[in-house]
Amino acid sequence: MVLSTLLFAVMSTLVKYLSQFGTFQLVFFRSIGTLIFTMTYLVYNKIPVLGSQKKLLFFRGLSGAASMVLFFSALHFMAIGSAVTLRYTAPLFVALLSVLFLGEKIRWIQWFFFLIAFGGVVMVKGFDTSISFLGFGIVILSAVTSAITYMLISRIGTRDHHMVIINYFMLIATLAGAIGCLFEWQMPHGIEWLQLLSLGVLGLIAQVLMTKAFQIGPAYKIAPYKYVEVIFSLGFGIAVFFDIYSFFTLIGIVMIVLGLVLNAIYKTKKF
């Protein structure tokens, strides 16, 4: 899982590094590399590409693609560490949406954990001068669409193969990226081709490693390690882009991660 988060952080860093290209062009190259693999896997193993829950699968792919577009766009507006951290607030919105639309009950201790995380969001927005209101709005919307994606995946369950779910996501993201490229295509030169193509490779390997991690070990032990990506992203931001974080911004980031990790552990009843 730690290696998976490292590769996701490298991919996000590369997306920000390639900010001279439009968001949809970056989404296209990120998605098509994985799409080629997932489509090949499904055809080779004779797994129905369309799945059995087409409507849910379509909306899962749509929400996932929207979240990717929004997150890649947010990276143009703020430091990578802050962007990754704020996107990880998705569990907050999962809880809120579950209460509003599914009638689920959240225990008071979970609200306390969410309050810690929300306080961290306020601190990051208030003290990180690199975050504009536009960028903040975009990354929070990315977190909301991620939350919708998680809920849809939960509804799909195991009735469809996990590779079918990923394939829908990559297919819709590739199509969205391709359409967007019609309006903002910029011809890559030299090593830029390799950098763009590596987005799909990094995303694919990171996704496979994360899946393998959850297959090998219990979720309650594995899930908290996903937040290590925040540490990697902060490090890459400082090393590559010379990002500067104030003390209070770092405290806010710690609060967000702490609140979400505590909630994740509590939900497994292993607290």
Secondary structure as UniProt FT lines:
FT   HELIX           2..17
FT   TURN            18..20
FT   HELIX           23..44
FT   TURN            45..46
FT   TURN            49..50
FT   HELIX           54..74
FT   TURN            75..77
FT   HELIX           80..87
FT   TURN            88..89
FT   HELIX           90..101
FT   HELIX           108..127
FT   TURN            129..130
FT   HELIX           133..156
FT   TURN            157..158
FT   HELIX           162..184
FT   HELIX           191..216
FT   HELIX           219..222
FT   HELIX           223..227
FT   HELIX           228..241
FT   HELIX           247..267
FT   TURN            268..269
//
